[in-house]
Amino acid sequence: MPSRFGPNDFAACGRCGSGRVHPKLLVMGPIAGIDSDSRSYVCRACGHEGLPIFFDTQEARAQFEREKKGIWAEESKPSGPQVLTVPILPIQTDPLLPMKILEHLPGRVATVTGVRWDGARLGPTAYRVSYQEYWDAIGGPRYNASRVLMLDLAGINRANPNFEVTRHLVKRSDVWLDSGGREPEEVMDGYMLDVERVVAGTKTLPSPDAFAGLYALSNDVLPCIDWDGKVLWRGGHAGPTELHDVANVLRGIGFGSACVVDLRRLGTEIGPDPAFLATLEGIDLALYVGGGLQESDVLRLGEKGFAGGLVDPFTPVIRDLISKLPKAPTTTEASSPAPASRTTAAPGSVPSSGWAHV
């Protein structure tokens, strides 16, 4: 598949200057919902359709966007490391309910659940709350989350994403969505929900060739390297299993950023494994790191040069905010798990504690 955007092309919307420009997906092509029109592009920021404008550098594109907003001077950059805190939201939408219900109560139909890796799949834990309650907690002024990583567990585990529910949920914030697509075209279906970025994990893709196909469709896709001592690929070892090897492949394709998740620690809240972080040194990508993170861990990731941290779904801070939400008379409260220890690994996690000073 020929690339529409080369590795050194930085596309911008001709109307607003945004870099969120993607090929327009057709719904009535030879393969409905998959085929794209190579002459038509859509800006996810303003909705403009047309050919994009290309720049040689990201800085030039950003300056063009500022000028479109009437800002001629380059914005001053805040001092200190800039690092994103992105809560992970595993969404459980089973069983499917009639559309009439979904249209009125999507936030109550979907639940945000804890999540753990069992060696083969992402399993939801017993602790869960409605999406509405969870968003009321993290979207309020005390936490003020503006961006989330949404995991559609039905899509990731069974290739059965529930777009009928998630399309309602993504309207509340900037969403990075992992719907579990097995092929590039399935991954790109997420953009029909108007998310900020779609996420493609190695655990649901067959090989690095799938990432090349994704980059040919859009260079704004966010790869995710899933690791449990080795890089996981769908169906076994269909690709390189060393972190640096996979990162080099992604960089060679043209990607500039990626998520990398230590599945062994996901949901444990015990902090990132220092040995795992050490293996990421020297990777030439902007990395968003996940696996056991609490909010306090993210700043230290920034100090180490990482782009951001993917925070576990139910940290003590988030559970405290949820517990203080006003409850309707008919609402059944979720039972809160015991606070996770930062010095003792939870069952199923690796035997390592928090941060080490090296």
C-alpha positions as CSV (number, residue, x, y, z in Angstrom):
1,M,0.0,0.0,0.0
2,P,1.7,3.3,-1.0
3,S,2.1,5.9,1.7
4,R,0.0,9.0,1.3
5,F,2.2,10.9,3.8
6,G,5.9,10.2,3.8
7,P,8.0,10.0,7.0
8,N,9.0,13.7,6.5
9,D,5.6,15.0,5.5
10,F,3.7,17.1,8.0
11,A,0.2,17.6,6.8
12,A,-2.0,20.5,7.9
13,C,-5.7,21.4,7.3
14,G,-5.9,24.2,4.8
15,R,-8.7,25.8,6.8
16,C,-7.5,25.7,10.4
17,G,-3.9,24.4,10.2
18,S,-4.5,21.4,12.5
19,G,-2.4,18.3,12.0
20,R,-5.3,16.0,12.6
21,V,-5.8,15.3,8.9
22,H,-6.8,11.8,7.7
23,P,-7.9,10.2,4.4
24,K,-11.7,10.3,4.1
25,L,-13.2,6.8,4.7
26,L,-16.0,5.8,2.4
27,V,-19.0,3.9,3.6
28,M,-20.3,2.8,0.2
29,G,-17.0,1.7,-1.5
30,P,-16.3,-1.8,-2.7
31,I,-15.7,-2.7,0.9
32,A,-18.1,-0.6,3.0
33,G,-16.4,1.5,5.8
34,I,-12.9,0.6,4.7
35,D,-12.0,2.1,1.4
36,S,-10.6,5.6,1.3
37,D,-10.6,8.3,-1.3
38,S,-7.0,9.2,-2.0
39,R,-8.1,12.7,-3.2
40,S,-10.1,13.6,-0.2
41,Y,-9.0,14.3,3.4
42,V,-10.9,15.2,6.5
43,C,-9.7,17.4,9.3
44,R,-10.8,16.0,12.7
45,A,-10.5,19.4,14.3
46,C,-12.8,21.5,12.1
47,G,-14.4,19.0,9.8
48,H,-13.0,20.6,6.6
49,E,-12.7,18.3,3.6
50,G,-10.0,18.8,0.9
51,L,-6.4,18.4,0.1
52,P,-4.0,19.1,3.0
53,I,-1.0,21.4,2.9
54,F,2.4,19.8,3.5
55,F,5.3,21.2,5.5
56,D,8.9,20.0,5.9
57,T,8.9,20.3,9.7
58,Q,6.4,20.0,12.6
59,E,7.4,23.5,13.7
60,A,6.5,25.0,10.4
61,R,3.1,23.3,10.5
62,A,2.5,24.5,14.1
63,Q,3.4,28.1,13.0
64,F,0.9,27.9,10.2
65,E,-1.8,26.7,12.6
66,R,-1.0,29.7,15.0
67,E,-1.2,32.1,12.1
68,K,-4.6,30.7,11.1
69,K,-5.7,31.6,14.7
70,G,-4.2,35.1,14.4
71,I,-1.2,34.3,16.6
72,W,1.9,35.5,14.8
73,A,4.6,35.1,17.5
74,E,5.7,31.7,18.5
75,E,4.2,30.5,21.7
76,S,6.6,30.5,24.6
77,K,7.3,27.1,26.0
78,P,6.9,26.5,29.7
79,S,10.0,25.6,31.6
80,G,10.6,22.2,32.9
81,P,9.7,18.8,31.5
82,Q,6.3,18.6,29.8
83,V,4.7,15.3,30.5
84,L,1.1,14.1,29.9
85,T,-0.9,12.2,32.5
86,V,-3.4,10.0,30.7
87,P,-5.8,7.8,32.7
88,I,-6.4,4.3,31.3
89,L,-10.2,3.6,31.0
90,P,-10.9,-0.1,30.3
91,I,-14.5,-0.2,29.1
92,Q,-16.8,-3.2,29.6
93,T,-20.0,-2.9,27.5
94,D,-21.4,-6.5,27.7
95,P,-24.1,-7.5,27.5
96,L,-25.3,-5.5,24.4
97,L,-28.5,-3.6,25.1
98,P,-31.1,-2.3,22.7
99,M,-30.2,0.9,20.9
100,K,-33.2,2.8,22.5
101,I,-31.5,2.3,25.9
102,L,-28.0,3.1,24.6
103,E,-29.2,6.4,23.2
104,H,-30.4,7.6,26.6
105,L,-28.1,6.0,29.1
106,P,-24.7,5.2,27.4
107,G,-22.8,6.4,30.4
108,R,-24.7,4.0,32.7
109,V,-24.6,1.1,30.2
110,A,-20.8,1.2,30.0
111,T,-18.7,0.5,33.0
112,V,-15.0,1.4,33.8
113,T,-13.4,-1.7,35.3
114,G,-10.1,-2.5,36.8
115,V,-7.9,-4.6,34.5
116,R,-5.2,-7.2,34.9
117,W,-3.2,-9.2,32.4
118,D,-3.6,-13.0,32.9
119,G,-0.9,-14.1,30.4
120,A,-3.3,-14.3,27.5
121,R,-5.8,-11.5,27.7
122,L,-6.8,-8.3,29.5
123,G,-9.2,-9.5,32.2
124,P,-11.6,-7.1,34.0
125,T,-11.5,-7.1,37.8
126,A,-14.5,-7.2,40.1
127,Y,-14.1,-3.5,40.9
128,R,-16.1,-1.3,38.5
129,V,-18.2,1.8,38.3
130,S,-20.4,3.3,35.7
131,Y,-18.7,5.4,33.1
132,Q,-20.8,8.4,34.3
133,E,-19.4,8.1,37.8
134,Y,-15.9,7.6,36.7
135,W,-16.0,10.6,34.4
136,D,-17.6,12.8,37.1
137,A,-14.6,11.9,39.2
138,I,-11.7,12.4,36.8
139,G,-13.4,15.1,34.6
140,G,-14.1,17.4,37.6
141,P,-11.9,20.3,38.7
142,R,-10.0,18.3,41.3
143,Y,-8.5,15.8,38.8
144,N,-9.3,17.7,35.5
145,A,-8.4,14.9,33.1
146,S,-8.5,16.2,29.5
147,R,-7.3,13.1,27.7
148,V,-7.9,9.4,28.3
149,L,-6.8,6.1,26.9
150,M,-10.0,4.1,26.3
151,L,-9.6,0.3,26.0
152,D,-12.6,-1.5,24.5
153,L,-12.2,-4.8,26.2
154,A,-14.7,-6.6,23.9
155,G,-12.8,-5.5,20.9
156,I,-9.3,-6.2,22.3
157,N,-10.2,-9.7,23.7
158,R,-12.8,-10.9,21.2
159,A,-12.5,-8.7,18.1
160,N,-16.0,-7.4,18.8
161,P,-15.8,-3.7,19.5
162,N,-18.9,-2.0,20.7
163,F,-19.0,1.3,18.7
164,E,-22.6,1.8,19.5
165,V,-21.7,2.6,23.1
166,T,-18.2,4.0,22.7
167,R,-19.3,6.6,20.1
168,H,-21.3,8.3,22.9
169,L,-18.4,8.1,25.4
170,V,-15.7,9.7,23.3
171,K,-17.6,13.1,23.2
172,R,-16.5,14.0,26.7
173,S,-12.8,14.4,26.3
174,D,-9.9,13.9,24.0
175,V,-9.8,10.1,23.6
176,W,-7.0,7.8,22.5
177,L,-9.0,4.7,21.5
178,D,-7.8,1.1,21.4
179,S,-10.7,-0.9,19.9
180,G,-8.7,-4.0,19.3
181,G,-8.5,-3.9,15.5
182,R,-6.8,-6.9,14.0
183,E,-6.1,-5.3,10.6
184,P,-5.2,-1.7,9.6
185,E,-8.6,-1.0,8.2
186,E,-10.3,-2.2,11.4
187,V,-8.0,0.0,13.5
188,M,-8.9,3.0,11.4
189,D,-12.6,2.4,12.0
190,G,-12.0,4.2,15.3
191,Y,-11.6,7.5,13.5
192,M,-15.3,7.3,12.5
193,L,-16.0,8.0,16.2
194,D,-14.1,11.4,16.1
195,V,-11.4,10.4,18.6
196,E,-8.2,12.3,18.9
197,R,-6.0,9.3,18.0
198,V,-6.6,5.6,17.4
199,V,-4.2,3.2,19.2
200,A,-3.0,0.0,17.7
201,G,-1.5,-2.6,20.1
202,T,1.0,-5.3,19.1
203,K,-1.0,-7.8,21.1
204,T,-3.9,-7.6,18.5
205,L,-1.8,-7.1,15.3
206,P,-0.1,-10.0,13.5
207,S,3.2,-8.4,12.6
208,P,5.1,-5.1,12.0
209,D,3.7,-5.0,8.4
210,A,0.4,-4.0,9.9
211,F,2.0,-0.9,11.3
212,A,3.3,0.0,7.9
213,G,-0.2,-0.4,6.5
214,L,-1.5,1.9,9.3
215,Y,1.1,4.6,8.6
216,A,0.1,4.5,4.9
217,L,-3.5,5.4,6.0
218,S,-2.6,8.0,8.6
219,N,0.6,9.0,10.4
220,D,-1.4,10.1,13.4
221,V,-2.1,6.5,14.6
222,L,-0.5,5.8,17.9
223,P,1.3,2.4,18.1
224,C,1.4,0.6,21.4
225,I,4.1,-1.9,22.3
226,D,2.6,-4.5,24.7
227,W,5.3,-6.2,26.8
228,D,5.3,-8.9,29.4
229,G,9.0,-9.8,29.3
230,K,8.8,-9.8,25.6
231,V,6.8,-7.9,22.9
232,L,3.5,-9.7,22.3
233,W,2.0,-10.2,18.8
234,R,-1.3,-11.8,17.9
235,G,-0.9,-15.5,17.2
236,G,2.5,-15.8,18.7
237,H,5.9,-14.7,17.6
238,A,5.1,-13.1,14.3
239,G,7.5,-10.2,14.8
240,P,10.5,-9.1,16.8
241,T,10.1,-9.5,20.5
242,E,12.8,-7.2,21.8
243,L,11.6,-3.7,22.8
244,H,14.4,-1.9,20.9
245,D,13.9,-3.9,17.8
246,V,10.2,-3.1,17.6
247,A,10.8,0.6,18.4
248,N,13.4,0.7,15.6
249,V,10.9,-0.8,13.2
250,L,8.3,1.8,14.2
251,R,10.8,4.6,13.8
252,G,11.8,3.3,10.4
253,I,8.2,3.3,9.3
254,G,7.9,6.9,10.3
255,F,6.2,7.0,13.6
256,G,7.5,9.6,16.1
257,S,5.7,8.4,19.2
258,A,4.4,5.2,20.8
259,C,2.9,3.8,24.0
260,V,4.7,1.0,25.7
261,V,2.9,-0.9,28.5
262,D,4.3,-3.4,31.0
263,L,1.4,-5.8,31.1
264,R,2.8,-7.6,34.2
265,R,2.2,-4.5,36.3
266,L,-1.0,-3.1,34.7
267,G,-3.6,-2.5,37.3
268,T,-1.3,-3.2,40.3
269,E,-0.7,0.5,41.2
270,I,2.8,-0.4,42.5
271,G,4.7,1.9,40.1
272,P,6.8,1.1,37.1
273,D,9.5,-1.5,37.2
274,P,12.9,0.3,37.2
275,A,14.4,-2.5,35.2
276,F,11.7,-2.1,32.6
277,L,12.3,1.6,32.4
278,A,16.0,1.0,31.9
279,T,15.3,-1.2,28.9
280,L,13.6,1.9,27.3
281,E,16.7,4.0,27.4
282,G,18.0,5.1,24.0
283,I,14.7,4.5,22.1
284,D,14.3,7.3,19.6
285,L,10.5,7.8,20.1
286,A,8.3,9.9,22.3
287,L,7.2,7.2,24.7
288,Y,4.0,7.1,26.8
289,V,4.7,4.5,29.5
290,G,2.1,2.4,31.3
291,G,1.9,-0.4,33.8
292,G,1.2,0.1,37.5
293,L,1.5,3.9,37.4
294,Q,-0.1,6.2,40.0
295,E,-0.3,10.0,39.4
296,S,2.9,10.7,41.4
297,D,4.9,8.5,39.1
298,V,4.3,10.5,36.0
299,L,6.3,13.6,36.9
300,R,9.3,11.3,37.5
301,L,8.8,9.8,34.1
302,G,9.1,13.3,32.7
303,E,12.3,13.9,34.5
304,K,13.6,10.8,32.8
305,G,12.7,12.1,29.4
306,F,9.5,10.2,28.7
307,A,6.6,12.0,27.0
308,G,3.9,10.8,29.4
309,G,2.5,8.3,31.7
310,L,-0.6,6.0,31.4
311,V,-2.1,5.9,34.8
312,D,-3.8,2.7,36.2
313,P,-7.7,2.9,36.1
314,F,-8.3,3.0,39.9
315,T,-5.5,4.7,41.7
316,P,-6.1,5.7,45.4
317,V,-6.7,9.3,44.2
318,I,-9.3,8.2,41.7
319,R,-11.0,5.9,44.2
320,D,-11.2,8.7,46.7
321,L,-12.8,11.0,44.2
322,I,-15.4,8.4,43.3
323,S,-16.2,7.6,46.9
324,K,-17.0,11.3,47.5
325,L,-19.5,11.6,44.6
326,P,-23.1,12.3,45.5
327,K,-25.1,9.0,45.1
328,A,-28.6,8.7,43.8
329,P,-30.9,6.7,46.0
330,T,-31.0,3.8,43.6
331,T,-27.3,3.7,42.9
332,T,-25.4,0.7,44.2
333,E,-21.9,1.6,45.2
334,A,-19.0,-0.4,44.1
335,S,-17.1,-2.1,46.8
336,S,-13.7,-0.5,47.1
337,P,-10.6,-2.8,47.0
338,A,-8.0,-2.5,49.7
339,P,-5.4,0.2,48.9
340,A,-2.6,-1.2,46.9
341,S,0.8,-1.4,48.7
342,R,3.7,0.5,47.0
343,T,6.2,-1.9,48.6
344,T,4.6,-5.3,48.0
345,A,3.7,-6.5,44.6
346,A,0.1,-7.5,44.1
347,P,-0.6,-11.2,43.1
348,G,0.4,-11.7,39.5
349,S,2.8,-8.8,39.3
350,V,6.6,-9.0,39.1
351,P,8.5,-9.1,42.4
352,S,9.7,-5.5,42.3
353,S,8.7,-2.4,44.2
354,G,8.1,1.1,43.0
355,W,11.0,3.3,42.1
356,A,14.6,2.6,42.7
357,H,17.2,5.4,43.1
358,V,20.0,4.7,40.7
